[in-house]
Amino acid sequence: MSHSENSALPVFRFQAEVIYWRGPSPFFYAPLPADCAAEVRRLAKLVTYGWGMIPVDATVASVTFYTALFPKDDTYLLPLKAAVRKKTNITAGDVVSVEVTLKTAR
């Protein structure tokens, strides 16, 4: 985890193994490591737009996109949009480098 000193909200950089979740909406996610999740949880009240959703700009394999983290178990999951996965050939089991910048609710 690292913080950008010149922004009010932190930037998190980490590696994650992509998981596939079959749920009601099948999707691929990058789970946040425990230290990042703890810091996001601490800041959640400042940035959530409801239901625990945290708006972020994320970069995976040089592709930047807007999405929202959501709480699951003891961490947060970063949804990997189909368009992002198509551009990067990312699938379940891949380890990816991720950069996440928290945003205030739009």
HUQUIZI-V597771 format. One record per residue. N is the residue number from 1. RES is the residue in one letter. SS is DSSP state (H for helix, E for strand, - for the rest). PHI is phi in whole degrees, 0 to 359 (999 if undefined). OMEGA is omega in whole degrees, 0 to 359 (* if undefined). Layout:
n:N res:RES ss:SS phi:PHI omega:OMEGA
n:N res:RES ss:SS phi:PHI omega:OMEGA
//
This chain:
n:1 res:M ss:- phi:999 omega:173
n:2 res:S ss:- phi:221 omega:178
n:3 res:H ss:- phi:248 omega:173
n:4 res:S ss:- phi:274 omega:187
n:5 res:E ss:- phi:293 omega:185
n:6 res:N ss:- phi:263 omega:177
n:7 res:S ss:- phi:236 omega:182
n:8 res:A ss:- phi:290 omega:181
n:9 res:L ss:- phi:253 omega:186
n:10 res:P ss:- phi:287 omega:172
n:11 res:V ss:E phi:252 omega:179
n:12 res:F ss:E phi:252 omega:176
n:13 res:R ss:E phi:237 omega:183
n:14 res:F ss:E phi:199 omega:173
n:15 res:Q ss:E phi:249 omega:181
n:16 res:A ss:E phi:215 omega:173
n:17 res:E ss:E phi:270 omega:182
n:18 res:V ss:E phi:293 omega:178
n:19 res:I ss:E phi:244 omega:177
n:20 res:Y ss:E phi:248 omega:180
n:21 res:W ss:E phi:239 omega:185
n:22 res:R ss:- phi:283 omega:184
n:23 res:G ss:- phi:348 omega:179
n:24 res:P ss:- phi:300 omega:175
n:25 res:S ss:- phi:240 omega:181
n:26 res:P ss:- phi:301 omega:183
n:27 res:F ss:E phi:200 omega:176
n:28 res:F ss:E phi:252 omega:184
n:29 res:Y ss:E phi:222 omega:169
n:30 res:A ss:E phi:248 omega:179
n:31 res:P ss:E phi:286 omega:177
n:32 res:L ss:- phi:284 omega:174
n:33 res:P ss:- phi:295 omega:186
n:34 res:A ss:H phi:305 omega:183
n:35 res:D ss:H phi:294 omega:178
n:36 res:C ss:H phi:293 omega:181
n:37 res:A ss:H phi:299 omega:179
n:38 res:A ss:H phi:297 omega:180
n:39 res:E ss:H phi:290 omega:177
n:40 res:V ss:H phi:299 omega:179
n:41 res:R ss:H phi:301 omega:180
n:42 res:R ss:H phi:296 omega:183
n:43 res:L ss:H phi:266 omega:189
n:44 res:A ss:H phi:306 omega:183
n:45 res:K ss:H phi:298 omega:182
n:46 res:L ss:H phi:280 omega:190
n:47 res:V ss:H phi:235 omega:184
n:48 res:T ss:E phi:291 omega:173
n:49 res:Y ss:- phi:251 omega:176
n:50 res:G ss:- phi:119 omega:179
n:51 res:W ss:- phi:55 omega:180
n:52 res:G ss:- phi:80 omega:181
n:53 res:M ss:- phi:287 omega:183
n:54 res:I ss:E phi:242 omega:180
n:55 res:P ss:E phi:291 omega:181
n:56 res:V ss:E phi:215 omega:161
n:57 res:D ss:E phi:260 omega:182
n:58 res:A ss:E phi:237 omega:174
n:59 res:T ss:E phi:233 omega:177
n:60 res:V ss:E phi:227 omega:179
n:61 res:A ss:- phi:51 omega:177
n:62 res:S ss:- phi:68 omega:176
n:63 res:V ss:E phi:252 omega:180
n:64 res:T ss:E phi:255 omega:182
n:65 res:F ss:E phi:208 omega:178
n:66 res:Y ss:E phi:263 omega:178
n:67 res:T ss:E phi:202 omega:177
n:68 res:A ss:E phi:220 omega:172
n:69 res:L ss:E phi:287 omega:171
n:70 res:F ss:E phi:224 omega:183
n:71 res:P ss:E phi:287 omega:176
n:72 res:K ss:E phi:210 omega:183
n:73 res:D ss:- phi:56 omega:183
n:74 res:D ss:- phi:256 omega:182
n:75 res:T ss:E phi:221 omega:172
n:76 res:Y ss:E phi:237 omega:178
n:77 res:L ss:E phi:251 omega:175
n:78 res:L ss:E phi:261 omega:179
n:79 res:P ss:E phi:293 omega:177
n:80 res:L ss:E phi:256 omega:184
n:81 res:K ss:- phi:300 omega:180
n:82 res:A ss:H phi:304 omega:181
n:83 res:A ss:H phi:297 omega:179
n:84 res:V ss:H phi:292 omega:181
n:85 res:R ss:H phi:296 omega:179
n:86 res:K ss:H phi:295 omega:180
n:87 res:K ss:H phi:294 omega:188
n:88 res:T ss:H phi:250 omega:183
n:89 res:N ss:- phi:58 omega:179
n:90 res:I ss:- phi:272 omega:175
n:91 res:T ss:- phi:216 omega:181
n:92 res:A ss:- phi:304 omega:179
n:93 res:G ss:- phi:94 omega:178
n:94 res:D ss:- phi:289 omega:173
n:95 res:V ss:E phi:260 omega:184
n:96 res:V ss:E phi:238 omega:171
n:97 res:S ss:E phi:271 omega:187
n:98 res:V ss:E phi:232 omega:169
n:99 res:E ss:E phi:234 omega:182
n:100 res:V ss:E phi:234 omega:176
n:101 res:T ss:E phi:245 omega:178
n:102 res:L ss:E phi:295 omega:179
n:103 res:K ss:- phi:236 omega:171
n:104 res:T ss:- phi:277 omega:182
n:105 res:A ss:- phi:303 omega:181
n:106 res:R ss:- phi:283 omega:*
//
